[in-house]
C-alpha cells in the first residue's frame, strides 16, 4: 500500500474513532462477506411494504408534539 493511501486510511479511521485495522475489518465485512447484501435485501423488503409516509412538515410536527418541544432550527 502506498504511504499516501495508508495516510488516508489513518485519517478516515481517526475521524471514526477506529483503528486502521478495525476500519479495514469493517470494509472487508461490508464488501466481501455479504453483510452489505443482507442490508440491501432488508431495505428492498422494507420498501416493498409500500408504507405511506406523510409530508416532512407533518412528521416534524407529530414528533415535536409527542415530545412537547421544538427543534434547534425553530421548527415545530
Residue frames relative to the residue before (quaternion, step in Angstrom):
aa qw qx qy qz dx dy dz
X 1.0000 0.0000 0.0000 0.0000 0.00 0.00 0.00
X 0.4800 -0.6715 0.4884 0.2830 3.54 -0.96 0.89
X 0.6104 -0.5774 0.3918 0.3749 3.61 -1.04 0.68
X 0.6415 0.5239 -0.3309 0.4523 3.60 1.00 -0.75
X 0.6396 0.5197 -0.3268 0.4626 3.58 1.01 -0.76
X 0.6550 0.5034 -0.3112 0.4698 3.57 0.97 -0.87
X 0.6258 0.5357 -0.3331 0.4586 3.57 1.03 -0.76
X 0.6316 0.5218 -0.3299 0.4691 3.58 1.01 -0.80
X 0.6478 0.5089 -0.3158 0.4708 3.58 0.98 -0.83
X 0.6267 0.5323 -0.3357 0.4596 3.58 1.01 -0.77
X 0.6591 0.5123 -0.3056 0.4579 3.57 0.95 -0.88
X 0.6536 0.4988 -0.3097 0.4777 3.58 0.96 -0.88
X 0.6572 0.5147 -0.3062 0.4576 3.57 0.90 -0.96
X 0.6493 0.5199 -0.3146 0.4572 3.58 0.91 -0.90
X 0.6744 0.5006 -0.3047 0.4491 3.59 0.91 -0.88
X 0.7206 0.3970 -0.2331 0.5185 3.59 1.18 -0.54
X 0.4120 -0.7346 0.4390 0.3129 3.55 1.36 0.09
X 0.4869 0.6175 -0.4438 0.4298 3.54 0.97 1.02
X 0.4873 -0.5766 0.5357 0.3783 3.51 -1.30 0.17
X 0.6266 -0.5119 0.4081 0.4228 3.58 -1.22 0.33
X 0.6220 0.5502 -0.3405 0.4411 3.60 1.00 -0.79
X 0.6754 0.4806 -0.2948 0.4753 3.60 0.92 -0.88
X 0.6134 0.5414 -0.3421 0.4621 3.59 1.02 -0.74
X 0.6726 0.4817 -0.2865 0.4833 3.58 0.91 -0.92
X 0.6260 0.5401 -0.3335 0.4530 3.60 0.98 -0.84
X 0.6655 0.4955 -0.2988 0.4715 3.59 0.93 -0.90
X 0.6510 0.5202 -0.3182 0.4520 3.58 0.95 -0.85
X 0.6497 0.5070 -0.3138 0.4716 3.58 0.98 -0.84
X 0.6457 0.5175 -0.3259 0.4572 3.60 0.92 -0.85
X 0.6934 0.4795 -0.2804 0.4590 3.58 0.86 -0.94
X 0.7376 0.4470 -0.2299 0.4510 3.55 0.94 -0.90
X 0.8443 0.2469 -0.0729 0.4701 3.57 0.80 -0.99
X 0.7351 0.4385 -0.2451 0.4553 3.60 1.09 -0.40
X 0.5798 -0.6651 0.3294 0.3361 3.57 1.19 0.69
X 0.3932 0.7033 -0.5098 0.3015 3.61 1.13 0.23
X 0.6446 0.5142 -0.3166 0.4689 3.58 1.01 -0.79
X 0.6292 0.5291 -0.3277 0.4656 3.58 1.02 -0.79
X 0.6274 0.5386 -0.3308 0.4548 3.58 0.99 -0.81
X 0.6525 0.5049 -0.3122 0.4711 3.59 0.96 -0.85
X 0.6332 0.5383 -0.3288 0.4485 3.56 0.98 -0.83
X 0.6510 0.5090 -0.3113 0.4692 3.58 0.94 -0.88
X 0.6529 0.5136 -0.3174 0.4572 3.59 0.93 -0.85
X 0.6586 0.5025 -0.3113 0.4657 3.59 0.95 -0.85
X 0.6395 0.5215 -0.3278 0.4600 3.58 0.98 -0.83
X 0.6469 0.5103 -0.3182 0.4688 3.60 1.00 -0.80
X 0.6425 0.5273 -0.3172 0.4567 3.55 1.02 -0.83
X 0.6862 0.4761 -0.2877 0.4688 3.58 0.89 -0.92
X 0.6165 0.5631 -0.3416 0.4315 3.59 1.11 -0.62
X 0.5590 0.6162 -0.3853 0.3993 3.60 1.22 -0.35
X 0.2238 -0.8170 0.5011 0.1769 3.59 1.23 -0.42
X 0.1646 0.7959 -0.5547 0.1780 3.55 0.89 0.96
X 0.4261 -0.7077 0.4898 0.2786 3.62 -0.75 0.96
X 0.1374 -0.7766 0.6128 0.0508 3.54 -1.05 0.84
X 0.4121 -0.7162 0.5116 0.2355 3.56 -0.85 1.00
X 0.6639 -0.4547 0.4127 0.4268 3.50 -1.39 0.10
X 0.6251 -0.5753 0.3689 0.3771 3.60 -1.06 0.74
X 0.6575 0.5126 -0.3349 0.4391 3.62 0.86 -0.83
X 0.6306 0.5156 -0.3329 0.4751 3.61 1.08 -0.67
X 0.6612 0.4990 -0.3033 0.4710 3.58 0.94 -0.89
X 0.6244 0.5474 -0.3230 0.4540 3.56 1.00 -0.88
X 0.6738 0.4924 -0.2882 0.4695 3.57 0.92 -0.92
X 0.6361 0.5322 -0.3299 0.4509 3.60 0.99 -0.79
X 0.6641 0.4959 -0.3019 0.4711 3.57 0.91 -0.92
X 0.6615 0.5110 -0.3086 0.4540 3.57 0.89 -0.91
X 0.6516 0.5079 -0.3113 0.4697 3.55 0.96 -0.85
X 0.6559 0.5184 -0.3092 0.4532 3.57 0.94 -0.89
X 0.7646 0.3343 -0.1834 0.5196 3.58 1.05 -0.70
X 0.3402 -0.7808 0.4648 0.2419 3.59 1.31 0.08
X 0.5948 0.5325 -0.3780 0.4688 3.55 0.81 1.04
X 0.3291 -0.6873 0.5886 0.2699 3.55 -1.33 0.06
X 0.5057 -0.6487 0.4800 0.3051 3.55 -1.21 0.49
X 0.7165 -0.4791 0.3099 0.4013 3.55 -1.29 0.43
X 0.6942 0.4673 -0.2899 0.4644 3.61 1.03 -0.69
X 0.5985 -0.5973 0.3487 0.4043 3.58 1.28 0.11
X 0.5124 0.6414 -0.4340 0.3711 3.57 1.23 -0.08
X 0.5580 -0.6182 0.4473 0.3261 3.53 -1.22 0.50
